[in-house]
Amino acid sequence: MTYIKVHWIHKNQDEPIELYSELDEDRYEVRKVEIFVNNTVGYVTNNYSYGETLLGECPIPSLESINSNPEFKAKNITKEEFFAIWDKYVPFQK
């Protein structure tokens, strides 16, 4: 698994500003947490979701590709960093 954090720079109150994703070996999202500017949160996995957060239908592009758009700052994070966020916001864990 690969874990990424994406900071999205924008002014749209209806879109998340931070996205945390767990990706499988083909870069499809398995789990995702989205954090909005007003500190509301959405999350999703194959079995459940909260809010309007959905798993991507296509593989997530490389970090280089994501970062080529100045609205995004993406980086790899550790499994522990991802699950610290997941455990903080998802009431029924893993």
N, C-alpha and C positions, 0 to 999 in steps of 0.2 A: 504494500500500500504506500501511497504518496500522500502527503498532507501539505496543503497550501493555504496561505492567507492572502487575500486581495483587498487592498484599500481602494475604494472607488471615490474619486473626487468629483463631486457634483453638488447641485443645489436642489435637487428634486426630493422633497420630503417623503415621497412614496416609494423610493428606492433605497436599498441598503447602502451603508457606507463601508461596512466590513463584511467580508464573506470568508468563511472557513470551510474548506472542503476536504473530505477524505476521498481519494481517487483509487480505483483499482489499477491493475497492471496495464489496462488499455486506456487509462485516463478518463474513464467514466466515473461520475460522482456516485458515491455509495452513501455518504451522509453529508449534510451541509447545515451550517448555522449562518443566518444573516442577522446583522445588527444594524438598526436604523438610527438616524440622528437623534431621535427622541428616546433612545434606549429600549424601544420595543424590539422583540426578537422573533424570528421565524426559524423553524428547523424542519428537516425532512430526512427520512431514510426510506428504504423500500417498503417498510411496514406501516409507517405513520408519518404524519406531518402536523405542523402547527403554523397557523398563519397562511399566507399565500406562497410560501417558499416551495419550490419544486426542484427536483433533480434535473440537471441538464440532460437533454436528449442526445447530445453528441459528445464525443470526447473533448475534454478541456484542452485548449491549446497549450503550447509550451510557455514557460515563464517569459522567455524572450519575446514571443509573439504578443502575450498579454501586455507586457511592459512597453511594447512599441506604441501603444496608445497612451498619450500623456494623462488620460483620466484615471489610469490604473497603475497601482504599485503592487506587484505580486511577488511573493517569495515563498520558498519552501519553509515549512515549520516541522518540528518533531511530532511524533505520535503523541508524546506527553503534552506538548503544547496544545494540540488539537483537542485531546480529551479533557484538558483542564477547562477549555471553553465549552465543550459538549456537556461535561458533568455540571458545569455552572448553570447552564440554561435549559437542559433537557430533564424534566422531572423524573422520568422513568428511564434509567440509564441503559446503555449498551444493550 
